[in-house]
Amino acid sequence: MTPLALALSLALHATPAAKPPPTKMPTAQKPAAAEDVHASTRAWHEQRLKSLESENGWLTLVGLFWLNEGAQTAGSAPESDLDFPQGTPAKLGTFTRKGNTASFQPAPGVAFTLAGKPFTGGVLQSDEKGAPDVLKLGSLTLQLILRGDKLGVRVKDTEAPARKQFHGIATYEPSAAWRVEARFEPSETPRTIQVPNVLGTEEAMKVPGTLVFTVNGKEHRLTPVEDGSQQLFIIFADETNRDATYPAGRFLYADMPKDGRVVLDFNRAYNPPCAFTRFATCPLPPRGNRLALRVEAGEKAYGGH
């Protein structure tokens, strides 16, 4: 069983006898802001789709190859160590890993560019400390990603079928009732939690505090993490994952606390990249972030993957 399949299996550990009835609309802790929640949510989702469909969006991801120590050939030829998608050159070049770094030597006659200039070979910067080097060949791009002790080659193609055949994402109807105010309880001392991912490993992430909110008279808690975005990043699961939303959970961002309060706009809960491609390395909901309620807001499951 692959790590992603295992993750989905764990997310669906309990199979309901029948599709549960819809949860009644929650009672927000205080009235939503005067803005038109319906219009603002639709505008946000349009921008979300534009990003997803962009030339660098997740719909272009067509491959992920983990490097071993030493040299590995890449290309679409059957004898290649790294079996690239059909349509790429039979012999693309050679990656050589040394610890957490790797170099790439293009095969003769294969004209890669880096930042718009010809690339004839050398060490590539991974995403460990920021933006990685991006090699370009026609509609194809290559870059290195580091995940723990795993160093891989991420492959994107602007002509990817997933991008060409994308048909949008179904959503719940936006509702001010799902724009819930939470109390922010800051961490008394700096702390981290282990966040699992679809690779079967875990990553330590900083925890700024805890979000406490009430839906229909019942208190719930979520643990946000820091991801360098200057917002609170929330990876959560809920009971809709069994039949209506992505089985492994969804993502949500919220603005930093103001006067000890945070607005959780579940209308903007969205699918992780793994909903669209098996080559993403998505984090999964950490322990404690599985809500015992149906969050019938935000994006539903995507049927294209």
MINUNU-620452 format. One line per field, with one value per residue (C-alpha): residue in one letter; x negated, y negated, z negated. Coordinates in steps of 0.25 Angstrom, whole numbers. Layout:
N
code = [a;...]
x = [X;...]
y = [Y;...]
z = [Z;...]
***
This chain:
305
code = [m;t;p;l;a;l;a;l;s;l;a;l;h;a;t;p;a;a;k;p;p;p;t;k;m;p;t;a;q;k;p;a;a;a;e;d;v;h;a;s;t;r;a;w;h;e;q;r;l;k;s;l;e;s;e;n;g;w;l;t;l;v;g;l;f;w;l;n;e;g;a;q;t;a;g;s;a;p;e;s;d;l;d;f;p;q;g;t;p;a;k;l;g;t;f;t;r;k;g;n;t;a;s;f;q;p;a;p;g;v;a;f;t;l;a;g;k;p;f;t;g;g;v;l;q;s;d;e;k;g;a;p;d;v;l;k;l;g;s;l;t;l;q;l;i;l;r;g;d;k;l;g;v;r;v;k;d;t;e;a;p;a;r;k;q;f;h;g;i;a;t;y;e;p;s;a;a;w;r;v;e;a;r;f;e;p;s;e;t;p;r;t;i;q;v;p;n;v;l;g;t;e;e;a;m;k;v;p;g;t;l;v;f;t;v;n;g;k;e;h;r;l;t;p;v;e;d;g;s;q;q;l;f;i;i;f;a;d;e;t;n;r;d;a;t;y;p;a;g;r;f;l;y;a;d;m;p;k;d;g;r;v;v;l;d;f;n;r;a;y;n;p;p;c;a;f;t;r;f;a;t;c;p;l;p;p;r;g;n;r;l;a;l;r;v;e;a;g;e;k;a;y;g;g;h]
x = [0;-6;-7;4;13;10;13;26;29;27;35;47;45;60;70;84;95;102;99;102;112;108;103;112;106;97;100;88;82;85;91;82;76;85;78;85;80;86;79;66;65;68;57;47;50;49;35;32;36;27;15;18;19;7;-6;-12;0;2;10;-3;-10;-13;-25;-33;-46;-53;-68;-78;-92;-101;-97;-84;-80;-67;-58;-46;-55;-52;-66;-66;-67;-57;-45;-40;-27;-25;-28;-41;-54;-58;-71;-69;-82;-88;-85;-96;-92;-102;-95;-85;-90;-89;-95;-89;-96;-88;-89;-96;-86;-76;-75;-71;-70;-71;-66;-65;-79;-85;-88;-100;-101;-104;-98;-84;-78;-66;-54;-61;-64;-54;-51;-58;-65;-55;-61;-52;-51;-39;-26;-34;-41;-49;-53;-58;-50;-55;-46;-53;-64;-58;-63;-54;-52;-38;-34;-23;-17;-8;-2;2;15;20;18;24;36;39;54;54;57;71;73;84;92;85;92;89;92;79;71;68;61;50;43;28;21;6;-5;-11;-25;-30;-25;-24;-16;-19;-10;-9;-9;-6;-20;-18;-28;-26;-30;-32;-24;-23;-10;-6;6;20;33;45;59;73;83;97;94;82;68;57;42;32;17;11;-3;-13;-17;-24;-12;-9;4;9;9;20;20;33;42;57;69;71;58;66;75;74;61;46;44;31;36;35;27;31;23;27;22;13;21;26;30;29;39;38;49;49;56;59;65;50;47;40;34;19;11;12;27;22;9;2;-12;-9;-15;-3;-3;9;17;9;15;26;30;41;54;66;76;79;73;82;75;63;59;64;57;51;55;44;33]
y = [0;-14;-25;-33;-20;-18;-32;-31;-18;-24;-36;-27;-17;-17;-14;-20;-10;-21;-35;-44;-55;-69;-76;-88;-101;-106;-117;-127;-133;-147;-153;-152;-165;-174;-170;-161;-147;-141;-150;-151;-136;-134;-145;-137;-124;-130;-134;-121;-114;-124;-120;-105;-106;-115;-111;-108;-102;-88;-83;-84;-74;-61;-54;-53;-45;-42;-42;-32;-35;-35;-37;-34;-35;-42;-41;-34;-22;-9;-7;-21;-21;-32;-28;-42;-43;-40;-52;-56;-52;-38;-43;-55;-56;-51;-55;-52;-53;-56;-57;-68;-74;-69;-74;-71;-69;-70;-60;-64;-72;-75;-90;-93;-108;-113;-127;-129;-126;-113;-102;-93;-86;-89;-88;-92;-99;-92;-98;-96;-110;-117;-117;-106;-107;-103;-97;-98;-90;-93;-92;-84;-89;-82;-86;-80;-78;-74;-67;-62;-53;-51;-59;-58;-64;-70;-71;-80;-81;-93;-83;-73;-66;-70;-85;-83;-75;-83;-85;-93;-89;-88;-96;-97;-110;-121;-125;-135;-124;-117;-130;-127;-135;-127;-130;-130;-123;-126;-116;-119;-114;-112;-98;-89;-78;-66;-68;-55;-55;-45;-41;-34;-43;-55;-69;-78;-91;-102;-104;-119;-115;-108;-113;-110;-112;-108;-102;-99;-100;-91;-95;-91;-93;-94;-95;-104;-104;-114;-112;-125;-131;-142;-135;-123;-110;-100;-86;-79;-68;-67;-57;-61;-55;-42;-45;-59;-65;-61;-48;-52;-66;-81;-93;-107;-120;-130;-144;-146;-149;-162;-165;-150;-147;-140;-138;-124;-126;-111;-116;-117;-102;-96;-83;-80;-78;-63;-64;-67;-59;-47;-54;-64;-63;-68;-69;-62;-67;-66;-59;-67;-74;-64;-71;-63;-71;-73;-85;-87;-99;-101;-92;-78;-66;-68;-57;-58;-50]
z = [0;4;-7;-1;0;-15;-19;-12;-19;-32;-29;-26;-38;-41;-30;-32;-30;-22;-17;-30;-30;-27;-40;-43;-40;-51;-60;-59;-72;-67;-54;-42;-37;-28;-15;-6;-10;3;12;5;4;19;22;13;20;34;30;24;37;45;36;38;53;54;62;48;41;35;48;55;46;54;46;34;33;20;22;16;13;26;41;47;61;65;77;84;89;82;76;69;54;53;62;67;74;89;98;91;97;96;90;82;74;60;46;36;21;10;-3;-3;10;25;38;52;65;77;88;101;110;98;97;83;78;64;61;76;79;84;74;77;63;49;35;33;21;14;7;-6;-9;1;16;23;36;47;60;72;85;94;86;75;62;52;38;25;13;-1;-11;-23;-18;-5;7;20;34;36;50;56;70;74;84;73;76;62;65;79;74;61;59;46;32;26;13;2;3;-4;-17;-28;-38;-35;-38;-52;-62;-71;-84;-82;-94;-91;-95;-108;-103;-89;-85;-72;-68;-59;-46;-38;-23;-11;-10;-24;-31;-40;-41;-53;-52;-61;-69;-72;-81;-80;-74;-82;-76;-78;-67;-71;-86;-86;-88;-78;-77;-66;-66;-55;-51;-45;-31;-28;-22;-33;-35;-43;-35;-39;-34;-39;-36;-39;-37;-23;-19;-19;-8;-2;-4;-1;-10;-16;-21;-16;-18;-23;-26;-36;-39;-51;-65;-67;-82;-85;-74;-60;-50;-44;-30;-27;-14;-9;-14;-1;4;2;15;13;17;31;33;26;27;16;2;-6;-21;-28;-40;-53;-65;-71;-58;-54;-57;-62;-53;-39;-33;-21;-16;-6;5;7;12;26;36;46;37]
***
